[in-house]
Amino acid sequence: MEVEAVSCECCGLEEECTGEYTAGVRAYFGGRWLCGLCSESVKYEAGKCAGGAAPGVEEAVRAHMAICRTLKSGGPAGRVADGMRQMLRTASWKKAAAAAPSRSAGGHHRSSPLSIGL
């Protein structure tokens, strides 16, 4: 099996894949090759609203490509890192909010590390 280097048409991340795998990905995404992270994001977006309200795969690809174009940090690796950082911030914020005691009227609130930039 011959392996070829292909670049994601959304984020630019390069992967080495077999021709058979590459052809399958291109067939699913309307001729475009997407890396594993972008393809999962597009599949999620295309299928998240059951009952006919979900966008088609082509529409989801276009939307994801637009998002990737707006991210301007450090190339493909930087965009992946930014996405992971945002995901972790969101998860940390939700965890901290769930663990925090409810504030009483006139009570004091202590800032979380995320709110002070740490």
DRENPA-3360 file (N, C-alpha, C; in nm, 2 decimals, always signed):
BEGIN
1 = MEVEAVSC = +0.08/-0.12/+0.00/+0.00/+0.00/+0.00/+0.09/+0.12/+0.00 ~ +0.06/+0.21/-0.09/+0.14/+0.33/-0.10/+0.07/+0.44/-0.02 ~ +0.16/+0.51/+0.06/+0.11/+0.62/+0.14/+0.15/+0.75/+0.08 ~ +0.06/+0.85/+0.09/+0.08/+0.98/+0.04/+0.05/+1.09/+0.14 ~ +0.12/+1.20/+0.13/+0.09/+1.31/+0.22/-0.02/+1.40/+0.16 ~ -0.12/+1.43/+0.24/-0.23/+1.51/+0.20/-0.25/+1.62/+0.31 ~ -0.30/+1.73/+0.26/-0.32/+1.85/+0.35/-0.47/+1.87/+0.36 ~ -0.52/+1.90/+0.48/-0.66/+1.93/+0.51/-0.69/+2.06/+0.44;
9 = ECCGLEEE = -0.80/+2.06/+0.37/-0.85/+2.18/+0.30/-0.91/+2.28/+0.39 ~ -0.94/+2.24/+0.52/-0.99/+2.34/+0.61/-0.88/+2.40/+0.69 ~ -0.80/+2.32/+0.76/-0.70/+2.37/+0.86/-0.56/+2.37/+0.80 ~ -0.53/+2.29/+0.70/-0.40/+2.28/+0.64/-0.31/+2.17/+0.71 ~ -0.36/+2.10/+0.81/-0.28/+2.00/+0.88/-0.25/+1.89/+0.78 ~ -0.13/+1.84/+0.78/-0.09/+1.74/+0.68/-0.08/+1.60/+0.75 ~ -0.13/+1.50/+0.68/-0.13/+1.37/+0.73/-0.08/+1.28/+0.62 ~ -0.03/+1.16/+0.66/+0.01/+1.06/+0.56/-0.10/+0.95/+0.56;
17 = CTGEYTAG = -0.16/+0.92/+0.44/-0.27/+0.83/+0.43/-0.25/+0.75/+0.31 ~ -0.32/+0.63/+0.31/-0.32/+0.55/+0.19/-0.42/+0.62/+0.08 ~ -0.39/+0.59/-0.04/-0.48/+0.64/-0.15/-0.62/+0.60/-0.13 ~ -0.65/+0.47/-0.08/-0.78/+0.42/-0.06/-0.85/+0.51/+0.04 ~ -0.79/+0.53/+0.15/-0.84/+0.61/+0.26/-0.87/+0.76/+0.21 ~ -0.78/+0.82/+0.14/-0.79/+0.95/+0.09/-0.91/+0.96/+0.00 ~ -0.93/+0.86/-0.09/-1.04/+0.86/-0.18/-1.17/+0.85/-0.11 ~ -1.18/+0.77/+0.00/-1.30/+0.76/+0.07/-1.34/+0.89/+0.14;
25 = VRAYFGGR = -1.24/+0.96/+0.20/-1.26/+1.09/+0.27/-1.31/+1.19/+0.16 ~ -1.25/+1.19/+0.05/-1.29/+1.29/-0.06/-1.43/+1.26/-0.11 ~ -1.46/+1.13/-0.12/-1.60/+1.10/-0.16/-1.70/+1.14/-0.06 ~ -1.68/+1.13/+0.06/-1.77/+1.17/+0.17/-1.79/+1.32/+0.17 ~ -1.68/+1.39/+0.15/-1.68/+1.54/+0.17/-1.68/+1.62/+0.04 ~ -1.74/+1.56/-0.06/-1.76/+1.63/-0.19/-1.63/+1.67/-0.26 ~ -1.53/+1.58/-0.26/-1.41/+1.60/-0.33/-1.30/+1.67/-0.25 ~ -1.33/+1.71/-0.13/-1.23/+1.77/-0.04/-1.18/+1.67/+0.06;
33 = WLCGLCSE = -1.05/+1.69/+0.09/-0.98/+1.60/+0.19/-0.98/+1.68/+0.32 ~ -1.03/+1.62/+0.43/-1.03/+1.69/+0.56/-0.96/+1.60/+0.66 ~ -0.88/+1.66/+0.75/-0.81/+1.58/+0.85/-0.91/+1.52/+0.94 ~ -0.87/+1.43/+1.03/-0.96/+1.37/+1.13/-1.03/+1.46/+1.22 ~ -0.96/+1.57/+1.27/-1.03/+1.66/+1.36/-1.14/+1.74/+1.28 ~ -1.11/+1.79/+1.17/-1.20/+1.87/+1.09/-1.32/+1.78/+1.04 ~ -1.29/+1.66/+1.00/-1.40/+1.57/+0.95/-1.49/+1.54/+1.06 ~ -1.44/+1.52/+1.19/-1.53/+1.49/+1.30/-1.62/+1.61/+1.33;
41 = SVKYEAGK = -1.56/+1.73/+1.32/-1.64/+1.85/+1.35/-1.75/+1.87/+1.24 ~ -1.71/+1.85/+1.12/-1.81/+1.86/+1.01/-1.92/+1.76/+1.02 ~ -1.89/+1.63/+1.05/-1.99/+1.53/+1.07/-2.08/+1.56/+1.19 ~ -2.03/+1.62/+1.30/-2.11/+1.66/+1.41/-2.20/+1.77/+1.37 ~ -2.15/+1.87/+1.30/-2.23/+1.98/+1.26/-2.34/+1.94/+1.16 ~ -2.31/+1.85/+1.07/-2.41/+1.80/+0.97/-2.52/+1.72/+1.04 ~ -2.49/+1.65/+1.15/-2.58/+1.56/+1.21/-2.64/+1.60/+1.34 ~ -2.61/+1.72/+1.39/-2.65/+1.75/+1.53/-2.80/+1.78/+1.54;
49 = CAGGAAPG = -2.86/+1.82/+1.44/-3.01/+1.85/+1.45/-3.08/+1.75/+1.38 ~ -3.13/+1.65/+1.45/-3.21/+1.54/+1.38/-3.34/+1.60/+1.34 ~ -3.40/+1.53/+1.24/-3.54/+1.57/+1.20/-3.54/+1.66/+1.08 ~ -3.43/+1.66/+1.00/-3.43/+1.74/+0.88/-3.38/+1.88/+0.90 ~ -3.35/+1.92/+1.02/-3.31/+2.06/+1.04/-3.16/+2.07/+1.03 ~ -3.09/+1.96/+1.02/-2.94/+1.97/+1.01/-2.90/+2.01/+0.88 ~ -2.79/+2.09/+0.87/-2.73/+2.12/+0.74/-2.67/+2.00/+0.67 ~ -2.67/+2.00/+0.54/-2.61/+1.89/+0.47/-2.46/+1.89/+0.49;
57 = VEEAVRAH = -2.39/+1.79/+0.45/-2.25/+1.78/+0.46/-2.18/+1.89/+0.39 ~ -2.22/+1.92/+0.27/-2.15/+2.03/+0.19/-2.17/+2.16/+0.27 ~ -2.28/+2.19/+0.32/-2.30/+2.32/+0.39/-2.22/+2.32/+0.52 ~ -2.21/+2.21/+0.59/-2.13/+2.20/+0.71/-1.98/+2.21/+0.68 ~ -1.93/+2.16/+0.56/-1.79/+2.18/+0.52/-1.76/+2.32/+0.50 ~ -1.85/+2.39/+0.42/-1.83/+2.53/+0.39/-1.83/+2.61/+0.52 ~ -1.92/+2.59/+0.62/-1.92/+2.66/+0.74/-1.79/+2.64/+0.82 ~ -1.74/+2.51/+0.82/-1.62/+2.48/+0.90/-1.50/+2.54/+0.83;
65 = MAICRTLK = -1.50/+2.54/+0.70/-1.39/+2.61/+0.63/-1.38/+2.76/+0.66 ~ -1.50/+2.82/+0.67/-1.50/+2.96/+0.70/-1.45/+2.99/+0.84 ~ -1.48/+2.90/+0.93/-1.43/+2.92/+1.07/-1.28/+2.90/+1.07 ~ -1.23/+2.80/+1.00/-1.08/+2.78/+1.00/-1.01/+2.90/+0.93 ~ -1.07/+2.96/+0.84/-1.01/+3.08/+0.77/-1.00/+3.20/+0.87 ~ -1.10/+3.21/+0.96/-1.09/+3.32/+1.06/-0.99/+3.30/+1.16 ~ -0.95/+3.18/+1.19/-0.84/+3.16/+1.29/-0.71/+3.18/+1.23 ~ -0.64/+3.28/+1.28/-0.51/+3.32/+1.21/-0.39/+3.29/+1.29;
73 = SGGPAGRV = -0.39/+3.20/+1.39/-0.28/+3.18/+1.47/-0.19/+3.07/+1.42 ~ -0.07/+3.08/+1.42/+0.04/+2.98/+1.40/+0.02/+2.86/+1.31 ~ -0.05/+2.87/+1.20/-0.07/+2.75/+1.11/-0.15/+2.65/+1.17 ~ -0.16/+2.53/+1.11/-0.24/+2.42/+1.15/-0.22/+2.38/+1.29 ~ -0.10/+2.36/+1.34/-0.07/+2.32/+1.47/-0.12/+2.42/+1.57 ~ -0.11/+2.55/+1.54/-0.16/+2.66/+1.63/-0.31/+2.66/+1.64 ~ -0.37/+2.63/+1.52/-0.52/+2.63/+1.53/-0.57/+2.51/+1.61 ~ -0.50/+2.40/+1.60/-0.54/+2.28/+1.68/-0.52/+2.31/+1.83;
81 = ADGMRQML = -0.41/+2.38/+1.86/-0.38/+2.41/+2.00/-0.48/+2.51/+2.05 ~ -0.52/+2.61/+1.97/-0.62/+2.71/+2.01/-0.75/+2.65/+2.04 ~ -0.79/+2.55/+1.95/-0.92/+2.48/+1.97/-0.92/+2.40/+2.10 ~ -0.81/+2.33/+2.13/-0.79/+2.26/+2.25/-0.79/+2.35/+2.37 ~ -0.72/+2.46/+2.36/-0.72/+2.56/+2.47/-0.86/+2.61/+2.50 ~ -0.94/+2.64/+2.40/-1.07/+2.69/+2.42/-1.16/+2.59/+2.48 ~ -1.15/+2.46/+2.44/-1.22/+2.35/+2.49/-1.19/+2.34/+2.64 ~ -1.07/+2.34/+2.68/-1.03/+2.32/+2.82/-1.07/+2.44/+2.90;
89 = RTASWKKA = -1.07/+2.56/+2.85/-1.12/+2.68/+2.92/-1.27/+2.66/+2.95 ~ -1.34/+2.62/+2.85/-1.49/+2.60/+2.87/-1.51/+2.49/+2.97 ~ -1.44/+2.38/+2.96/-1.46/+2.27/+3.05/-1.43/+2.31/+3.19 ~ -1.32/+2.39/+3.21/-1.27/+2.43/+3.34/-1.38/+2.53/+3.40 ~ -1.43/+2.62/+3.32/-1.52/+2.72/+3.37/-1.65/+2.65/+3.41 ~ -1.70/+2.55/+3.33/-1.82/+2.48/+3.37/-1.80/+2.40/+3.50 ~ -1.68/+2.34/+3.51/-1.65/+2.26/+3.63/-1.65/+2.35/+3.76 ~ -1.58/+2.47/+3.74/-1.57/+2.56/+3.85/-1.71/+2.62/+3.89;
97 = AAAAPSRS = -1.79/+2.64/+3.79/-1.93/+2.70/+3.82/-2.01/+2.59/+3.89 ~ -2.00/+2.47/+3.85/-2.08/+2.36/+3.91/-2.03/+2.34/+4.06 ~ -1.90/+2.36/+4.09/-1.85/+2.33/+4.22/-1.86/+2.45/+4.31 ~ -1.88/+2.57/+4.26/-1.89/+2.69/+4.34/-2.02/+2.69/+4.42 ~ -2.01/+2.73/+4.55/-2.14/+2.74/+4.63/-2.22/+2.86/+4.57 ~ -2.35/+2.86/+4.59/-2.43/+2.97/+4.54/-2.40/+3.09/+4.63 ~ -2.40/+3.20/+4.56/-2.38/+3.33/+4.63/-2.50/+3.37/+4.70 ~ -2.49/+3.42/+4.83/-2.60/+3.47/+4.90/-2.60/+3.62/+4.87;
105 = AGGHHRSS = -2.71/+3.69/+4.90/-2.72/+3.83/+4.88/-2.62/+3.90/+4.97 ~ -2.54/+3.98/+4.91/-2.44/+4.06/+4.98/-2.31/+3.98/+5.01 ~ -2.31/+3.85/+4.96/-2.19/+3.77/+4.99/-2.07/+3.81/+4.90 ~ -1.96/+3.76/+4.94/-1.84/+3.78/+4.86/-1.82/+3.68/+4.76 ~ -1.76/+3.72/+4.65/-1.73/+3.62/+4.54/-1.58/+3.62/+4.51 ~ -1.52/+3.51/+4.51/-1.38/+3.49/+4.49/-1.36/+3.46/+4.34 ~ -1.27/+3.53/+4.27/-1.24/+3.51/+4.13/-1.18/+3.38/+4.11 ~ -1.22/+3.31/+4.00/-1.15/+3.19/+3.96/-1.02/+3.22/+3.89;
113 = PLSIGL = -0.93/+3.13/+3.88/-0.80/+3.16/+3.81/-0.82/+3.20/+3.67 ~ -0.93/+3.15/+3.60/-0.95/+3.18/+3.46/-0.99/+3.33/+3.45 ~ -1.07/+3.38/+3.55/-1.12/+3.52/+3.54/-1.01/+3.62/+3.56 ~ -0.89/+3.58/+3.62/-0.78/+3.67/+3.64/-0.67/+3.65/+3.55 ~ -0.69/+3.56/+3.45/-0.59/+3.54/+3.34/-0.49/+3.44/+3.37 ~ -0.50/+3.36/+3.47/-0.40/+3.25/+3.49/-0.43/+3.13/+3.41;
% end
